[in-house]
């Protein structure tokens, strides 16, 4: 099956170098993860790993009330806030910093010298809840404030230059158009919800993670290291751009951190802990009869006979051995209903690797008996089949042909239901089917007793394939959010 590449990487773009352009519970887990799982634990359960002081060079938790923004790292590089009314009690974890945009920006944080001294490899992470996606607004903009060719700066914007579409952009500029590494995506972050973002860099390599997943990356660009930004005092900010015509950030920030090394994907996923936003199964245990839900929902999942642990799209995965219809077969069973609190919206997404395409085999099948259920089958003999059946009615969405091939390759699959009943199926980030459910709603599935992965409630074959990175929540993710999760 053709794999769909959904991101555009603008390599060596000289954006913003001169004139301003106006053209985008798994709980962090067990001791078996190893000693390098050393990340802060404010936004994850108590069994999360602790921080390593030597790697964390800046940590703004935004729990202050005055003009000083306290650095909780061992470096004590406090920032200065221009407008103390920006403090809010509704951060991602405790308090946060609610900035209100504007041209020029009036509410922002100024960073001191020395934050990036000696930093080559790096990871920058933060939570952001955007009120509006303004072109060229900055999450951060660090630099020395000098003129070319001594000019150095690095920034992240939710809406920078990509071409025909504006999306997130992380750039490190080294004094000329030929000495800039610019990592871009054709996708934007949504508004009104908390999103976790991480940017990693080593030499000429960069990766942007969104919600703990590597959404876009670039390799072998110019090696512009963070240490080149120093001395950065008075020309480095959170929420403000160095270009006067750019707006300030319109949104809330929390948990801003800088590390002087590249964190692993697993560590970044720990920092992106979803709390109650959605249930998240990484399937990284590698052994045993239980798979953990990496969220505060902590829905236990039993791994049955015939389901084995294997290498996943990221980390580990569950592999289902398949088989003909029978009373028992390879199944993973959820202990609680992940849709129990859903009202008008839902999303189920996962990476799937099919070994065999069998009619009516299920990726998931949740319900109670044969009167109330929701499922996704890679094929019913005609096309991919998503169904919702309840006392209120029946909804079926079947694609023209099966869009998921049994090619032993990983493909991303998602189903969303939005307010108003709009149902969308995605494979590899592309829409493969859509419809409107005018009778059945996600709230119809608040009570269910049969919660299976790999098994049908009818005498159908068992799934012969692997599943990884399963996310189930009560919000319809945007098309861009699905694309971010489906990056190859």
Secondary structure, 3 states (H helix, E strand, C coil): CCCCCCCCCCCCCCCCCCCCCCCCCCCCCCHHHCCCCCCCCCCCCCCCCCCCCCCEEEEECCCCCCCEECECCCCCCCEEECCHHHEECCCCCCCEEEEECCCCCCCCEECCCCCCCCCCCEEEEEEEEECCCCCCCCCEEEECCCCCCCCCEEEEEEEECCCCCCEEEEEEECCCCCCEEEEECCCCCCECCEEEEEEEEECCEEEEEECCEEEEEECCCCCCCHHHHCCCCCCCEECCCCCCCCCCCEEEEEEEEEECCCCCHHHHHHHCCCCCCEEEECCCCCCCCEECECCCCCCCEEECCCEEEEECCCCEEEEEEEECCCCCCCCEEECCCCCCCCCCCEEEEEEEEECCCCCCCEEEEEEECCCEEEEEECCCCCCCEEEEEECCEEEEEECCCCCCCCCCCEEEEEEEECCCCEEEEEECCEEEEEEECCCCCHHHHCCCCEEEECCCCCCCCEEEEEEEEEEEECCCCCHHHHHHHCCC
